[in-house]
């Protein structure tokens, strides 16, 4: 899913003089393979993929490009018309030739390609997300954050917190531009990776990734048991599915884990404000939303890694604190 940033800040692409082509290609290849690893981890094909990745890097790179291009249809980022269906099945057949067996378009229980599909339009956050139920809970942080991040969506809130910590999101050398560069290198629209998950993959080491293909009564306990040991103050948590997505930052209040984020009514930016929610309630609410829409739910959790974020450092804050993981609430 896509959580595009709607800020008017200009993000310029890297010039050839700013970094070398071989380094960029190598970084893009690693990024693509890691994304593919995430997608195949919960499938019966993961064992084959893991062996290919370890023993034949060139073949793994070729497979990764096809898997990610195919996944764009599943995630709603590519045209779901008849031409798209044919290309999707062609990619699936090519993957079968490589030994990776995934569903053709007609094999999905919930069809991706439906009859009489209208012309595809690129999705935006407002178009995908349901109206948020705004809660009135506040921590000591939310009044100050509300003043500074008024009318900003969840992604812009996260970008602003990164900037507060001396981590460049905006500008030619910022995280935003790095993610745009990744998307363009794959021939995708520039905002394809401008998501909470995209940021987490880029600057968090070994994030926790959970995929719930279909919501059941056991889904919440399964999620909580997996993320609770890794919850840390100031870490990034994103929840996403095909029709919706959200991102925010973990905090603690009275011994309970809470989720600080910016929520509002899609298409009405004046309604967006920073709120604090009980983390368990937020996860349960997103599970209900996914169940109601008969879709999957993905959760990504990660703490900002000092080494990975070093190239985006624009403040002595990062270098002064030598802990490996950065608490994004350290400046508050």
N, C-alpha and C positions, 0 to 999 in steps of 0.2 A: 504494500500500500504506500501511498505517497503523502507526505506531510510537507508540502512545499512552503517555503518561507515567503511571506508576502511583503517583506520589508522593502523599502525603496533604496536601501543600500546597494550600491553597484558592486558586483563581484566580477572582477576581470579575470580572464583566463591567463594561465602562465605563459610566458613567452619562451621561445626556444633558448634564449640566453639565460633564463632563470634556472633551468634544469635540463639535463641531457636527455635525449630520446631513449637511450638504452636503459637508464635508470627508471624512466617513466614506464617503459614497456614491461620491465621486470616487476615493478610495483603493481601494474595493472593485472599481470598474469597471476600474481600471488593473491590479489584481491578477488579475482574471478574464481580461482580454485577454492578459496576459503568460503565464498558464497555458495558454491556448488556443494561443498562438504556439508554446509548447514541444511541445504535443501534435500539432500539424499540421506541424511542421517537417520530419518525416521521411515525409510523405505526398505524393502527387501533387497534393494540393489546396492546397499551401502558397503557390504563386504567386497563385492566386485570392484566398486569405485575405489575403496581404500587400497586394494591391491594394485590397481592401475596407477593411482596417485603415487604410491611408494616406488613402483618399479619402472614406470614409463611416464616421466613428467611431460614430455611432448604430447603424448596421447591424452593425458589428463587435461592439459590445457585445451586441446581440441574438443574434448567432451564437455568441459566446463563452458565453453562458448556456446555450444548447442543447448545445454541444459538451461543456461540463463536466458538465452533467446526464447526458448520454449516457455520458460516460467513467466515471461512477460505477459503471455496470454492468460495464464492462470491468475496472475495478480491484477489483471485489468489494465495493463500498461501498453497493450498492443491491440490493434483492431480485431474485434470479435465478429467479423463478417465472414462470408464464405471464402474469400481469398485468404483470410487469416486462418480459417479452419484447415485449408489445404496445406498452408505453410507449417502449421502446428503439427499436422500428421506427417509431413515430410521430415521435419526435425525428429519426430519420435521414431520414424523408420530408420533414420541415420544413426540414432543412438542405439537401436537394436543391432545394427551392423557392428557397433562397437562393443556389444555385449551388455548394454544397459537397457533393461526392459521397463518402459513406463507406459502409462495409459495413452491410447489414441483418443481422439476427441469424443467418440461415441461410447467410450467405456466409463466415463465419469458418472457417478450416481446422481450428482447435481450438475447438469450440463453447463459447460463453459460457453459453448456456442449454441445459442438458442435460435429458434426459427424466427424469421421476420425481424432480424436485428436491424435497428436504425444505424445511421452513420455513426462511427465511433467519434467520441470527443474526449480529449485528454482530461483525466480526472484531476480535481483539486481537493484540498482538505475540506473545504466547505461543501463540495459536492458529495463527498463520501461519508462524512461524519454525521451521525444523528445529533439532534439537539442534546446538549449536555444538561444534566440535572445539576444546577449549581447549589452547592452546600454552603452554609454560613460559617463553618469551622474556621478559626484563625489561630495561627501560632504567632509568636513574637516577630516572625519574619514576614508574614503576609501583608501587614499594612504598608511596610516600606516597599516590598516588592510590588504591591498593587499600584503604589504611586509611580514607580519607575517603569513598570511593564503594563500599564493601562492600555487596553485595546490591542495587546499582542497575543497571538495564538500560542499554543503549547510549544511549537517548534521555535518560535522567536523568543519565547521565555528561556528555553534551554540555551539558545545562542547567546542571549544576554548574560546569563549566569556564567557561561564560559568566558566571555569577555571580562566580566567582573573579576575573574580569577587570573587574569593575565594571559588567557589562552585565546589567540586570535581566531575568531570565526569569520569576520568580515575582512575584505581587502584581498589583494592579489596573492598574499601568502597565507591566507586563512583556511580554516577547515572547510568552509563552504565552497571555496574555489577548488580545493583538492577533491571534494566529492563531485563537483561539476565536471572536473577533468576526467574522473573515473567514468562517469556516464558517457561523456562524449567519445572517450576512447573505445566504447562498445557500440557506438552509433545510437545511443539512447537519447531521449530528451534530457536537457541539462538538469532538471530537478529530480531525476529518477532516484537518486541516492540521498536526496535531502530529507532524510527521515531520522527519527531517534535511533533506529537500528543502524542506519548508515554511519551516524556519528559514533555509535558504540563500537562498531566493527573497526573503525579507523583509529580510535584513541584508547580503547580499553583492551587489556590483555586477557585472553581466554574468557570472554563473557559467557554467562549462563544463557542458553537458548532452549526454549521449550516450545514444542509444536503440539497443539491439541487438534487433531484432524476432525474430531466430532465430539461435542460436549456430552458428557455423561454425569451421573451423580457423583462419580469419583474424581471428576476433573479438578475441583478446587483443592482437595487434599493432595492430589498428585502434584499440582503446581506448587503449593505451599511447602510441601516436604522437600522439593527440589531447590526452591529459592531461599528459604529461611536461613540455611547455614551460610549463605553468601550475601545476605543483606548487610549493607554498611551505610552509615550516614554519608550523604553527599554522592551516592552512586546514581546512575541513570537507569531508569526502567521505562521500557516502551511496551505497549500492548497494541497489536495490530491484527487486521484481517482484511479480506478483500474489500468490504464496504466501509471500513472505518479504521481509525488509528489514533493513538494518543501517546504522549511522552511527558515525562516529568522527573523529579528528583526525590530520592528517598531521604527521610529525616526521622527523628525519634521524638516522641512527646509522652512524658509520664510512663516511660518504659514500653510504649507501643510504637510500632512502625507506622509512619504516615507518609502520604504521597503529596508533595507540593507541586502544583501544576497550574497552568492557565487554561480556563475553560470558558465557553460561551456558546452563543447560538450561531450556527453557520450562516454566512452571508451578512451577519450583523456584528462587525468588529467592535462596536461600542459596548457590546455586552461582555466582552472578554475581561476576566479579572483573575488574579492569582488566588487560589483557594488551597485549603489543606483538607485532605480526605483520609479516612482510615484506609490503610493499604488493603486489608482483607476485603473491605466493602467494595473498593474499586475493582479488585480482581473478580469478585462475585458478580458485580454489575456487568463487566465486560463478558463474562461467561454467559450470562443471561442474554445479552445482546447477540452474541455469536449463535447461541442456540436458537433464538427467535428467528434469525436470518439464515439458519441452516448452513453455517459456514465454519471455518476453522478459527482458532485463536492462536496467535504467536506471542510469546513473551521473551524479551531480551533484557538482561540485567548485567551491568558492568560498572566497575570503578575505573576512573581515569588513571591511566598508567603514565608515570612521569617520563619514562623513556620514549614512549610512543607520541607523547604530546610535545616533546622538546622542540620539534621543528616549528611549532605554532606558538612558542613562548614569546610573549612581548612584555614580560614583567618580572622583576626580581622575586615575586611571590613564589614562583615555581622553583627557582634555584635555591632559595633560602630554606625551604622545608624539604628535607632529604628523604622523607618517607616515600616508598615506591608508589603507593596509591594516593591520589589527591582527593580530599574532601571538598566538594564544590561549594559547601557552605562555610568554608574556612574564613571567608572575608566578611561574614556577617556577625 
